[in-house]
């Protein structure tokens, strides 16, 4: 496997910086090249393990610092210079630990969003007569995002906006996804789902405060996203 040679590609795909033809070729290769796909899955496993390792390291370091701070009261005045130097090192350790903790907490927001982002099977395609969404849905089901976008853009409906939002998210074009979901008005069948997807999209961008606006609103109503919204809020607020 050529795992090491593809790390930059994998990083670009997972952090959302890959787009256009490059993204299309990457996803096509994942579909037809089993060895490439296996390398990518190994990369994801290793990346997840590294994140967890650093979370544990930061937690351990903070506990160590906390113990040292508790012991300050027992240090004699004659050791003030040593205490000063030691306190400075502790302060530096705290800054580094907080930075690492915030960094990995930010990454986990993306993981949290993806864990609640459920795939949509798309609208059924008619067999007897051709419907206006059939071309778009055929492309959508085949994950041909370029054609799906082209066909859906022709249709100025809430259904089209919703699926354009889904396609944009899949293409890691998060700003475009937000723009499409925001077009859906509150009297639409897709409104509640679009609001939930908006929350997840903002969370994927690590805009926690923006995402909370949507989840808090959904948690106050007895809709199908109330439970999930409350679960997400609990996890966001616990960080």
C-alpha positions as CSV (number, residue, x, y, z in Angstrom):
1,X,0.0,0.0,0.0
2,X,1.2,3.5,-0.8
3,X,-0.3,5.1,2.4
4,X,2.6,7.5,3.0
5,X,2.4,8.9,-0.5
6,X,-1.3,9.7,-0.2
7,X,-1.4,11.3,3.2
8,X,-1.7,14.9,1.8
9,X,-4.6,13.7,-0.4
10,X,-6.4,12.1,2.5
11,X,-5.8,15.2,4.7
12,X,-7.3,17.5,2.0
13,X,-10.3,15.3,1.6
14,X,-11.1,15.0,5.3
15,X,-10.6,18.7,6.1
16,X,-12.8,19.8,3.2
17,X,-10.2,21.7,1.2
18,X,-10.6,19.4,-1.8
19,X,-13.1,20.5,-4.4
20,X,-14.0,20.5,-8.1
21,X,-12.4,17.9,-10.4
22,X,-9.9,16.9,-7.8
23,X,-12.6,15.9,-5.4
24,X,-14.5,14.1,-8.2
25,X,-11.4,12.1,-9.1
26,X,-10.6,11.3,-5.5
27,X,-14.1,9.9,-4.8
28,X,-14.1,8.0,-8.1
29,X,-10.8,6.3,-7.1
30,X,-12.2,5.4,-3.7
31,X,-15.0,3.6,-5.6
32,X,-12.9,1.6,-8.0
33,X,-9.5,1.2,-6.4
34,X,-9.8,-1.2,-3.5
35,X,-6.2,-0.8,-2.4
36,X,-6.5,3.0,-2.3
37,X,-9.7,2.7,-0.3
38,X,-8.0,0.4,2.1
39,X,-5.2,2.9,2.6
40,X,-7.7,5.7,3.2
41,X,-9.5,3.6,5.8
42,X,-6.2,2.9,7.6
43,X,-5.5,6.6,7.5
44,X,-8.8,7.4,9.2
45,X,-8.2,4.7,11.9
46,X,-4.7,6.1,12.6
47,X,-6.0,9.7,12.6
48,X,-8.7,8.8,15.1
49,X,-6.2,7.0,17.3
50,X,-3.9,10.0,17.3
51,X,-6.7,12.3,18.3
52,X,-7.7,10.1,21.2
53,X,-4.0,9.8,22.3
54,X,-3.6,13.5,22.5
55,X,-6.9,14.0,24.3
56,X,-5.7,11.5,26.9
57,X,-2.2,13.2,27.1
58,X,-3.8,16.6,27.6
59,X,-6.1,15.3,30.3
60,X,-3.2,13.6,32.1
61,X,-1.1,16.8,31.9
62,X,-3.8,19.0,33.3
63,X,-4.3,16.5,36.2
64,X,-0.5,16.7,36.9
65,X,-0.5,20.5,36.8
66,X,-3.5,20.6,39.2
67,X,-1.6,18.4,41.6
68,X,1.4,20.7,41.5
69,X,-0.7,23.8,42.1
70,X,-2.2,22.2,45.2
71,X,1.3,21.6,46.6
72,X,2.2,25.3,46.3
73,X,0.9,26.0,49.7
74,X,3.6,23.7,51.3
75,X,6.6,25.4,49.6
76,X,8.8,27.4,52.0
77,X,9.5,31.1,51.5
78,X,13.2,30.4,51.1
79,X,12.6,28.7,47.8
80,X,10.8,31.6,46.2
81,X,13.1,31.8,43.2
82,X,12.7,28.1,42.5
83,X,9.0,28.4,43.0
84,X,8.9,31.3,40.5
85,X,10.8,29.3,37.9
86,X,8.6,26.3,38.4
87,X,5.4,28.4,38.3
88,X,6.5,29.8,35.0
89,X,7.0,26.3,33.6
90,X,3.5,25.4,34.9
91,X,2.0,28.4,33.2
92,X,3.7,27.5,29.9
93,X,2.4,23.9,30.3
94,X,-1.1,25.2,30.9
95,X,-1.1,27.4,27.8
96,X,0.1,24.5,25.7
97,X,-2.4,22.1,27.2
98,X,-5.3,24.5,26.7
99,X,-4.2,25.0,23.1
100,X,-4.1,21.3,22.4
101,X,-7.4,20.7,24.2
102,X,-9.2,23.4,22.2
103,X,-7.7,22.1,19.0
104,X,-8.8,18.6,19.4
105,X,-12.2,19.7,20.8
106,X,-12.7,21.6,17.6
107,X,-11.9,18.5,15.5
108,X,-14.3,16.5,17.5
109,X,-17.1,18.9,16.5
110,X,-16.7,17.7,13.0
111,X,-16.8,14.1,14.1
112,X,-20.0,14.9,16.1
113,X,-21.7,16.5,13.1
114,X,-20.8,13.6,10.9
115,X,-22.2,11.1,13.4
116,X,-25.6,12.7,13.1
117,X,-25.5,13.4,9.4
118,X,-27.7,10.6,8.0
119,X,-27.7,9.9,4.3
120,X,-30.9,10.6,2.4
121,X,-31.9,7.9,-0.1
122,X,-33.4,10.5,-2.4
123,X,-36.9,10.6,-4.1
124,X,-38.2,7.4,-5.8
125,X,-37.7,7.4,-9.5
126,X,-40.7,6.7,-11.6
127,X,-40.6,3.6,-13.9
128,X,-43.7,4.2,-16.0
129,X,-43.4,7.9,-16.8
130,X,-40.6,10.4,-16.3
131,X,-40.9,12.9,-13.4
132,X,-39.3,16.2,-13.2
133,X,-36.9,15.1,-10.5
134,X,-35.9,11.8,-12.1
135,X,-32.7,12.9,-13.9
136,X,-31.5,14.7,-10.7
137,X,-32.4,11.7,-8.5
138,X,-30.7,9.2,-10.8
139,X,-27.5,11.2,-10.6
140,X,-27.9,11.7,-6.8
141,X,-28.3,8.0,-6.1
142,X,-25.2,7.3,-8.2
143,X,-23.3,10.0,-6.3
144,X,-22.7,11.8,-9.5
145,X,-22.7,15.2,-7.7
146,X,-21.8,17.3,-10.7
147,X,-24.8,16.1,-12.8
148,X,-27.1,16.1,-9.7
149,X,-26.2,19.8,-9.1
150,X,-26.8,20.7,-12.7
151,X,-30.2,19.1,-12.8
152,X,-31.4,20.3,-9.4
153,X,-30.3,23.9,-10.2
154,X,-32.9,23.9,-13.0
155,X,-35.7,23.4,-10.5
156,X,-36.6,26.3,-8.2
157,X,-38.4,24.3,-5.5
158,X,-37.8,23.5,-1.9
159,X,-37.2,19.9,-2.8
160,X,-34.4,21.0,-5.2
161,X,-32.9,23.4,-2.6
162,X,-32.9,20.7,0.0
163,X,-31.1,18.1,-2.2
164,X,-28.7,20.8,-3.5
165,X,-27.8,21.4,0.1
166,X,-27.2,17.7,0.6
167,X,-25.1,17.5,-2.5
168,X,-23.1,20.6,-1.6
169,X,-22.3,19.1,1.8
170,X,-21.1,15.8,0.2
171,X,-18.9,17.9,-2.0
172,X,-17.5,19.6,1.1
173,X,-18.9,22.9,-0.2
174,X,-20.3,24.0,3.1
175,X,-21.0,27.6,2.3
176,X,-23.1,26.5,-0.7
177,X,-24.9,23.9,1.5
178,X,-25.9,26.6,4.0
179,X,-27.1,28.9,1.2
180,X,-29.4,26.2,-0.2
181,X,-30.8,25.1,3.2
182,X,-31.5,28.7,4.1
183,X,-33.8,29.2,1.0
184,X,-36.3,26.7,2.5
185,X,-39.1,28.6,4.2
186,X,-40.9,27.5,7.4
187,X,-44.0,26.3,5.7
188,X,-42.1,23.7,3.7
189,X,-42.1,20.0,4.2
190,X,-38.3,20.1,4.3
191,X,-38.0,23.0,6.7
192,X,-37.3,21.1,9.9
193,X,-34.8,18.8,8.2
194,X,-33.1,21.8,6.6
195,X,-32.8,23.5,10.0
196,X,-31.2,20.4,11.5
197,X,-28.8,20.1,8.5
198,X,-27.9,23.7,8.9
199,X,-27.0,23.1,12.5
200,X,-24.8,20.1,11.5
201,X,-23.2,22.1,8.7
202,X,-22.2,25.0,11.0
203,X,-20.9,22.4,13.5
204,X,-18.8,20.8,10.7
205,X,-17.3,24.3,10.2
206,X,-16.5,24.4,13.9
207,X,-19.0,27.3,14.3
208,X,-20.4,26.0,17.5
209,X,-22.3,29.1,18.6
210,X,-24.0,29.3,15.2
211,X,-24.9,25.6,15.2
212,X,-26.5,25.9,18.7
213,X,-29.0,28.4,17.4
214,X,-30.6,25.7,15.3
215,X,-30.3,22.9,17.8
216,X,-31.8,25.0,20.6
217,X,-34.8,26.0,18.4
218,X,-35.4,22.4,17.4
219,X,-35.1,21.1,21.0
220,X,-38.0,23.3,22.0
221,X,-40.4,21.6,19.6
222,X,-41.8,18.1,19.6
223,X,-40.5,17.3,16.1
224,X,-38.5,14.4,15.0
225,X,-35.2,16.2,15.6
226,X,-35.9,17.1,19.2
227,X,-34.1,14.2,20.8
228,X,-31.0,14.4,18.5
229,X,-30.8,18.2,19.0
230,X,-30.8,17.8,22.8
231,X,-28.1,15.1,22.5
232,X,-25.9,17.3,20.4
233,X,-26.4,20.3,22.7
234,X,-25.4,18.2,25.7
235,X,-22.2,17.1,24.0
236,X,-21.4,20.7,22.8
237,X,-22.0,22.2,26.2
238,X,-19.9,19.6,28.0
239,X,-16.7,20.6,26.1
